């Protein structure tokens, strides 16, 4: 059933920042991780306008697929197949991550940026 609801998610955990003096910028050296997750919007009765706002969503992810738990404010790229055959790609900021005992499953509250 997850195949019907599955989004492809790319997450780059924070790694060491590498400073490039030639450009004057820093680059995250974390290794990107791509996995499947169930994507679901919060229902109208869950939206309180503070913790959960309109268009927030949650990802349900197998702990074994996640590798490391996304931290608050990390960015995830979510690719969702649409019924017309195209794919919608969006970036989301992590609001909160919670896991089940034993870290078998994680719920990640995300907000589109």
N, C-alpha and C positions, 0 to 999 in steps of 0.2 A: 504493500500500500504506500510506502514512502516514495516509491517511484512516481506516483501520481502527484505528490505534493513536493517533490524534491527540488531544492535549489542547490546550485553549485556555489560554494562559498570559498573565497580565497582570503586567508588571514596571514599576515606577516607579524609574528610575535616580535616584540621589541628586542632587538639584539644590541650589540655594541654600536655606538655611533662612530662612524669613520669620517674624520674631518679632511676635506680636500682643500689645501691652501690655494690651489690654482683657481678654484671657483668660489672659495669662501663659504662653502656649504657643507653640511653634514649629511651622510647617507646612513640609513638603518641597514645593518648587516644581518638582520634576522632572516631566516630562511622561510620563504612563503610556503604555506600549507594549504592544499586544496582538498575539500571534503564535501560530501552531500549532507544536507540537513533538511528537516521538515520546516517549512516557512508558514507562519500563520499570523494574521493580523489580530490585534486585541479586539474583543467585542465591545459594543457600545456601553455595556454595563461595567466594563473594566476600566474605561477611560475616565480618569478623575481630573484631567487638566493640569496635574502637577507631576506625579510620578509617571503616569502613563498618559501620553497626549495623542491626539488624532494622528493616524498613520504610523504609530509605533508598531513594532512587530516582535515576534519571538521566533527564535530558531531552536529546534529540538535536535540535539546532536549526540551521537554515540560517543561516549568518553574515549573509546579506543581510537576513534577517527580524529578527535580534536587535538591530541598531543599535549598542548598546554592551554590552560583556561584563559580566554581573552580577558584583559583587564579593562576597567572602566576607561572610557575615551579612546580605546583602540579602534581602528577602522577595519571593517570587513567589506569586501566586495561581494555582492550577491547577484548571481545570474539566474533569472527565473524564466523558464520557457512559457510562452504565451499561447493561447489557443489558436492564434492565426499562424503559428509556426515560427514566429520571430522570438527573440530573447531580449528581455529587459535587464540591463545591467545597472545596478545602483550601488552607492556607497553608504554605509551605515556606521554610526558610532555606537559602541557598546555602552549601554546604560548600567547593566548589571548582569552578572553570571551566577547561576546557582546550580549545584549538582545534587544528585541523589546519593544516598549512602553507598560507599564503594566507588564513587565516581563513574558509574555505569552510563549515566545519561546526564547531559547538561542542558539547561534552559538558558538561553542568552537573550536578554531584552535588548533590542536594537532600535535606533532612531535614524531615519534617513538624513544625510547631510547634504 
